[in-house]
Amino acid sequence: MDLENQARIKEFAEKFGAENIVVLLGGAEAEAAGLAAETVSAGDPTFAGPLAGVSLGLAVYHILEEQIKSLCDAAVYEEQIGMMEMVLDVPAIQKEVSGIREQYSKF
């Protein structure tokens, strides 16, 4: 996750309260999605950005997780995301992000 997005997320959490923020990811690889999830939950593990050492505990989901998919209009989801489901390792992405959420999310 780039430094600008880290700063933006930190600012929103401070302004609106971490309990009112949900981060939605869309990365194509499980490892990258997990790193982004960890960054917004436990803090930047690379200690390079605004979230270095800052544990926001934010709720974080991936667009491919069933909890999010079920909230979307089925036709729009299929049009925008359907192809991704066919080519990505969806179980690996789901496992990575949900594991981070279960470990670090306070909300």
N, C-alpha and C positions, 0 to 999 in steps of 0.2 A: 504494500500500500504506500503510495507516494506521500511525501511530507505535507503537501498541500491538503490532501484528503484527511490526513491525521489531524492537522490543525483545525480543519472545519468540523470534524466529528467532536473533537475536544471542546470547541467553542459551543456547539449545539448542546452537548451534555451539560456544560456549565450553565448555559442560558435556560434550557428547558427541563433540566434534571435528567440524570441517567435513566431513571425509571420510566421516562417518557420517550426514550429513543430505542428504535429497533433498526439494526443495520442489516440490509439486504445485499448479499453478495451475488456475483454472477460469473466468477472466474471459471475457466475451463479445466483446470487441473486441481486435484484434491489437495496437493501440497500447498499450492498458492492460495487456495481458498482457506485452508487451515491456518496459514501464516497471517492472512488478513483477519480471520476470526480471532486469533490469539491477540493480535495487535489491539483490536477494539475492546477486548475483554480483559486481558491480563496486562497489556502494555506492550510496546514495541520490543520484540525480543532481540532486535539488532541494536538497540539503544542508540538509534540514529535520528529519530524523529521526535515530534512534540509529545508523543505518547510513551516515550522512553521512561520507564519507571512509574507510569501512570496507569493504575488498574481501574478502569471505568466500570468493569463488570457488565458491559452492555449485552443485551440479548442480540444474538446474531444468527441469521438464517441464510441459506442459499436458495436461490430461486427454484432450484430443482428439488427442494425438500417438499414432502407431501403437505406439511402444514401451510406452506405458502401457495403451492399449486392449487389446493382446495379453495383458497380465497379468491382466485383469479377467474375471470370469465373464461370458460373452456375454449371457446373459439379463438379468443385473443391469445391465450396461452399457447395453443397449438400453432397458431400462425407465427408467433414471435419466438417461442422456445422449443416447439416440438422437434425440430431438426436437431437441436442440441442434445435432446434426450436420446436420440438414436446413435450419436457418435461419441458421446462422452461416457466416462466411467461413473455413472450416476451413483451406484452404491458406495463407491469409494469417496466421492465428494460428500454425500450425505453422512457417511460415517465420520469423516474428518471434522466437518463443521458441527455436527451434533455432539461429538465428543468434546470439542472445545467449549461449546455452549454449556454442556452439563458440568464441566470441570470449573469454569470461571464465571459464568453468568450469575449475577446477583438477582436478576429479575425474571 
